[in-house]
Amino acid sequence: MTDVRNNPAKKRYELDVEGHIAATYYELSDGVITFVHTEVPEALGGRGIGSKLIKETLDQVRAAGLKVIAQCPFVKAYIGKHQEYADLLK
């Protein structure tokens, strides 16, 4: 069970922690999801929240059969460190 939820209305995946929302924003077109920006509130910094958000998001993206373009530096770095997600890259 994942704590991350997709919010298509806001074009972001969200993780609610202690009343704060960490989010990664995306654009979706023709089976390709482009991650453009990730935000983790300062109150949640240094706790691995961003990594949890991206891991669970990428798991959902894989299950949906989407390919990824990692414009967001955080998403790009996460995939670089976790090669099990490299096959998702377009």
Disulfide bonds with the S-S distance in Angstrom:
none
